[in-house]
Amino acid sequence: MSVSRNCPSCEGSRQKNLDHYSRPPWNIVQCDDCRFVYLANPVDYSELEKNYAWEKSIKTEWAYRQKDRPLVDGFSKA
C-alpha cells in the first residue's frame, strides 16, 4: 500500500505532477512552495522489502528497459 505525503523538505501540500518522469505506480511530483522533487506515493518499508526488493524486481525492470527504453538499457549494460 502506498502512502501519500507532503513535501519532505518543507512540508508543503501543494504539488505539481511530473508525469514525464513518473511510471506507474510511482508518482513523481514537484513541490509548489520550495520546488523540491520527490516521490509522492512511496510504499511503506515492509512492503518495499517484501514486494520491491531488487532481487525480486530486476527481471521486470530489465524487460521494461529493453522494450520501452532501449537507449537507457544500452547505457546500463555498457
N, C-alpha and C positions, 0 to 999 in steps of 0.2 A: 504494500500500500504506500503510495507516495504522499508526501506532506507538502502543503502549500505554505510558503513563508514570506515574510517581509525581507527587505534588503538586509543581508548580513553585515553590511558596512555602516549604514546609517539608520536602520530600522524603518525606512520609508515604506509605504504600502502602495505607492503609485509606480507602475512599471509598464514598459513597452515590450511587447513580444518581438523577439528577433527570430522570426520563422526561418530565415535563410540559414541560420546556424543550428536550429533545432531539428531533432529527429525523433519521431515518436518512440517511446512515450515521454521523452525528455523535452522540457520547455525552457529554453534559454531566454532570459529577459534582461532588460537594462533598466535600472532604477531611474525614475524621472527626476529625483532630487539630487543624487550625487553621481549619476551616470555609471555606477558600478555594474558590471555584467556578471550574472550568476545563474545557477540552476534553480528555477522557481519551484520545482516539484521533486526534490530528492526523495529517495526511498529511505526508510529507517535502516539502521545499521544491521539489524538481524536479517531483514530481507535482502540487503545488499550482500551479506555473507552467504546466505542460503541460495539465492537465485541469480546473483550477478557476479559471482566470483569469476576471475579471469579464466581459470582453467575450465569453467563451465560455459563461458560465453565466447571463447576465442574462435570456434568454428563458425558460429553465426556471424561474427564480425568479419572474418576473412571472406565469407561468401558475399556479404554486403559490399565490402570494398571492391572485390573483383567485378561485381555486376554494376554497381552504381557509381563507383569512383575509381576507375582503373588507373588513373594517373597517380592518385594517392597511394593505391595499392603498389604500384611500381616503385614509388619512392620508399615506401615502407620496407619493401623487400631488398632494396639496394643497400 
